[in-house]
Amino acid sequence: MLELRPNCECCGTDLPPESDRALICSFECTWCRDCAATRLPGGLCPNCGGNLVPRPIRPAGKLERFPASTVRKRSTLPACTGG
């Protein structure tokens, strides 16, 4: 089951399950469209090197039985920490 992480791992912005601003890689690393376009090189996941694709939206009726993750992750990459 896809994890649906709650935030951009770079800037921390909220990305709720219905967001069309979320991008993921095959390892479910989650980034917002803004960070992917401006901070991540070549539109690739900086963690695994995989391509980023729009995260699917889980239908609201399925969230009760299959909730989105509440675990927030943040990247320590220099592009994401201001370093």
C-alpha positions as CSV (number, residue, x, y, z in Angstrom):
1,M,0.0,0.0,0.0
2,L,1.4,3.4,-1.0
3,E,2.4,5.3,2.1
4,L,1.1,8.8,1.1
5,R,3.6,10.8,3.2
6,P,2.2,14.0,4.6
7,N,4.8,16.6,3.6
8,C,7.5,17.6,1.2
9,E,10.8,16.1,2.4
10,C,12.6,19.2,1.2
11,C,10.6,22.3,2.4
12,G,8.2,20.6,4.8
13,T,5.1,21.9,3.1
14,D,1.9,19.9,3.9
15,L,0.9,17.5,1.1
16,P,-2.5,16.0,2.1
17,P,-3.7,12.9,0.4
18,E,-5.8,14.9,-2.1
19,S,-2.9,17.2,-3.1
20,D,-2.1,17.4,-6.8
21,R,1.3,19.1,-5.8
22,A,2.9,15.8,-4.5
23,L,5.5,13.9,-6.5
24,I,7.0,10.5,-5.6
25,C,9.7,8.1,-6.6
26,S,9.5,4.3,-6.6
27,F,10.7,4.4,-2.9
28,E,7.8,6.8,-2.0
29,C,10.2,9.7,-1.3
30,T,7.8,12.7,-1.4
31,W,8.5,16.1,-2.8
32,C,6.4,19.1,-3.7
33,R,6.3,20.3,-7.3
34,D,8.1,23.6,-6.4
35,C,11.1,21.8,-4.8
36,A,11.3,19.3,-7.6
37,A,11.5,22.1,-10.1
38,T,13.9,24.4,-8.2
39,R,15.9,22.4,-5.8
40,L,16.2,18.8,-7.0
41,P,18.7,18.3,-9.9
42,G,17.1,17.1,-13.2
43,G,13.7,16.3,-11.7
44,L,15.2,13.1,-10.1
45,C,14.9,11.9,-6.6
46,P,18.1,12.9,-4.8
47,N,17.8,9.9,-2.5
48,C,17.6,7.1,-5.1
49,G,18.2,8.7,-8.5
50,G,14.8,7.6,-9.7
51,N,12.3,9.7,-11.7
52,L,9.6,11.6,-9.9
53,V,6.0,11.1,-10.9
54,P,2.7,12.6,-9.7
55,R,1.5,10.9,-6.5
56,P,-1.9,9.2,-7.0
57,I,-4.8,10.6,-5.0
58,R,-6.4,8.0,-2.8
59,P,-10.2,8.4,-2.9
60,A,-11.6,10.0,0.2
61,G,-13.9,7.0,0.8
62,K,-10.8,4.8,1.1
63,L,-8.9,7.0,3.6
64,E,-10.8,5.7,6.6
65,R,-9.8,2.1,6.0
66,F,-6.4,2.9,4.4
67,P,-5.2,6.2,6.0
68,A,-2.3,8.3,4.8
69,S,0.9,8.3,6.8
70,T,1.3,10.9,9.6
71,V,5.1,10.4,9.8
72,R,6.8,13.5,8.6
73,K,10.2,13.1,7.0
74,R,12.8,15.8,6.2
75,S,15.8,15.7,4.0
76,T,19.3,16.7,5.2
77,L,20.4,17.6,1.6
78,P,22.1,21.0,1.4
79,A,19.5,22.1,-1.2
80,C,16.8,21.5,1.4
81,T,18.6,22.8,4.5
82,G,20.0,26.0,3.1
83,G,23.5,24.7,3.3
